[in-house]
Amino acid sequence: MVHRETPDIDPVRAQLTIARSIQHGLDKTELVVAPTKTGRSRRVSIDARTLDLLGQYRQQAEEWAAAARVELALDAYLLSLDPTGLTPLEPDTITAGFSRSVRRVGARLRFHDLRHMSASLLIGAGTDVLTVASRLGHADPLEHSGYVSDQC
């Protein structure tokens, strides 16, 4: 179970709140917390399996912190190499790791393509366009109407 103190995860409603992003500052060395690209937060529903995995990850992070003889911050970043969780992961770390894995298996796929695939799968499963747009953080449901062009 995810701890209630984790501010961006609501285990009762099974929702994840996306309210900010981590970016490189103007000097390109410091990481800064910034608003989302649209400047608005959004909530995304998560399934029971994802909620359970997030809880397991939080428990593992607490164990890592204890092993380092520090306390995991209540508002720790989910993705952090800092045992306190106070320093976020560099923004391009996951994208770079994904790219290396894709190259290793000889595929042609960008990390961002997963967003497009998610939208296509949701629409293909009958999810309405407004819900898909909201889930992706689009203010305008027709912003990327290419997601639905094959479905119309």
C-alpha positions in Angstrom: 0.0 0.0 0.0 1.2 3.5 -0.8 1.8 5.7 2.2 -0.8 8.5 2.5 2.0 11.0 3.0 3.1 10.6 -0.6 1.4 13.8 -1.8 1.1 12.9 -5.5 -0.5 9.5 -5.0 -4.0 9.1 -3.7 -4.4 5.4 -2.8 -8.1 5.8 -1.8 -9.1 7.2 -5.2 -6.4 5.3 -7.1 -5.1 8.5 -8.7 -1.7 10.0 -9.5 -1.5 13.8 -9.6 0.8 15.4 -12.1 1.4 18.9 -11.0 5.0 19.8 -11.8 8.0 18.9 -13.9 11.7 18.7 -13.3 13.8 20.7 -15.8 17.3 21.9 -16.1 17.7 25.5 -15.0 19.0 28.3 -17.2 22.6 27.4 -16.3 21.9 23.8 -17.4 23.5 22.5 -14.2 20.8 23.0 -11.6 17.5 21.1 -11.6 14.4 23.2 -11.0 10.8 22.3 -10.2 8.6 23.9 -12.9 4.9 23.8 -13.7 3.7 21.3 -16.2 3.9 22.4 -19.9 0.2 23.5 -19.8 0.6 25.1 -16.4 -2.2 23.0 -15.0 -2.2 19.9 -12.9 -4.1 16.8 -13.7 -5.1 13.5 -12.1 -4.6 10.2 -13.8 -6.4 7.0 -12.7 -4.1 4.1 -11.9 -5.0 0.5 -11.6 -4.6 -1.7 -8.5 -1.4 -3.3 -9.9 0.3 0.0 -10.5 -0.8 1.3 -7.0 0.7 -1.9 -5.5 3.9 -1.4 -7.5 4.2 2.2 -6.3 3.7 1.0 -2.7 6.4 -1.6 -3.1 8.7 1.0 -4.6 8.1 3.3 -1.7 8.9 0.5 0.7 12.1 -0.3 -1.1 13.1 3.4 -1.0 12.5 3.4 2.7 14.8 0.4 3.1 17.5 2.1 1.0 17.2 5.2 3.1 17.5 3.1 6.3 20.5 1.3 4.9 22.1 4.7 4.2 21.2 5.8 7.8 19.0 8.7 6.5 15.3 9.2 6.6 13.2 9.1 3.4 11.5 12.5 3.0 7.7 12.3 3.2 7.5 14.2 -0.1 10.4 12.3 -1.7 10.6 12.2 -5.4 9.4 8.9 -6.8 12.4 8.8 -9.2 15.5 9.7 -7.2 19.0 8.2 -6.7 19.3 10.2 -3.4 18.5 8.0 -0.4 16.5 10.8 1.2 14.5 11.3 -2.0 15.1 15.0 -2.0 17.0 15.2 -5.3 15.1 14.2 -8.4 16.4 12.0 -11.1 17.9 14.0 -14.1 15.1 14.6 -16.6 16.8 12.7 -19.5 17.9 9.6 -17.5 14.9 7.4 -18.3 14.7 8.5 -21.9 18.4 7.7 -22.4 18.1 4.3 -20.8 15.1 3.5 -22.9 17.0 4.6 -26.0 20.0 2.3 -25.1 17.6 -0.6 -24.6 15.8 -0.1 -27.9 19.1 0.2 -29.8 20.4 -3.0 -28.1 17.4 -5.0 -29.5 17.5 -3.3 -32.9 14.1 -1.6 -32.6 13.2 1.9 -33.9 11.2 3.5 -31.1 11.4 6.7 -29.2 10.3 7.0 -25.5 7.8 9.6 -26.6 6.2 7.1 -29.0 4.9 5.3 -25.9 2.5 8.3 -25.4 1.2 7.9 -28.9 0.8 4.2 -28.4 -1.0 4.7 -25.1 -3.4 7.2 -26.8 -4.1 4.8 -29.7 -4.7 1.9 -27.4 -7.1 3.9 -25.2 -9.0 5.1 -28.2 -9.0 1.6 -29.7 -10.4 0.3 -26.5 -13.3 2.7 -26.7 -12.1 5.4 -24.3 -13.6 8.8 -25.3 -11.3 11.4 -26.7 -11.9 13.9 -23.8 -10.6 11.3 -21.3 -7.6 10.4 -23.5 -6.8 14.1 -23.9 -7.0 14.7 -20.2 -4.9 11.7 -19.4 -2.2 13.0 -21.8 -2.4 16.5 -20.4 -3.8 18.1 -23.5 -6.0 21.2 -22.9 -7.6 20.7 -26.3 -8.9 17.2 -27.1 -8.2 17.8 -30.8 -4.6 19.0 -30.2 -3.3 15.7 -31.5 -6.2 14.5 -33.6 -3.8 12.3 -35.5 -4.3 9.8 -32.6 -7.8 9.3 -33.7 -7.5 9.7 -37.5 -7.3 6.0 -38.1 -10.3 5.4 -35.9 -12.7 7.8 -37.7 
